[in-house]
Amino acid sequence: MLNKIIELGFSSTEAKELIKVSKNIESDPKITLTYFIKDKNKQGGKIVTEIISIKKIDLITEELISTDKRKISLKNIIDIE
């Protein structure tokens, strides 16, 4: 799992944080996430930072799924705290 996350461009520290969160899914882990949201109507988008409760990290679809059912591409994540 660590190698797959690092292959996606995450630093070792960020990859370890994602793994730690994924192992504690039942305890409703919250992380501060900075990520890019593509604009649906035009080229570009915006960068958002927010606290998110994680439901699942899916390495097959390369998505982080929040408890409110949002899907965030792991490739769009800029920072994890």
N, C-alpha and C positions, 0 to 999 in steps of 0.2 A: 504494500500500500504506500509506504514512504517513497519508494522509487517512482511509482506512478504519479504521485502528486508533484514530486520534484521535476519529472518530465514535462509537466504542464507549465513549468516556469516559476514555481514557488520556491522561496528560499528554504533552507533546511529548517529554520525556526518556524516559518509559516506552516510548512508541511507537518511538523510535529504538533503544532497547535490544532490543525485540522484533525489529525489523528486522535489527539486527546479529546476533542469535542465529540468525534464520532464514537468513541468508546463510552461516553457519558450521555448518550442521547436520552436515556430514560429519565435523567435528572433535569431535563429541560434546559440544556446549556444555552447561554446567551453569549454572543460575541459581538464586538464592534467591527463592522465590516465596511470597507470602502470599496465600491465597485462602479463599473461603467454601465449605464443604461442607454441603449441605442434608441434614437428618436425614430418612431414608427413612420413619420411622415416625410422626413428629410434626412440628408446626410448628417452624421454627427450624433451628438447625444449629450449626456451630462454625467458627472461623477457625483455619487451620493455616499454619505457616511451615515450609518444608522446601527442601532442595536437590534440584532435579529435572534430569535429563538430557532434553533436548528432542529429539524425533524429527521433529516437524512442527508448523507453525502453519497451521491451515486457516482462511482468512478466509471461506470459503463457509459452513461450519458454525459458524464463530466459536468454534473450539476449539483449545486447545493440546494436543498429543498427546505424551506422554512415551515414553521408550524402553521402559518397562515396560507400555505400552499403556493407561495411564490417560488419560482425556479430561477436560480441565478447561475449562469454559466461560470464554471471555475476559471475559465480563461478571461472573464471580465473582472475578476477580483483583483484589486490593486493592493489592499492591505488588510491584515487581520490582527485584531488585538484581543 
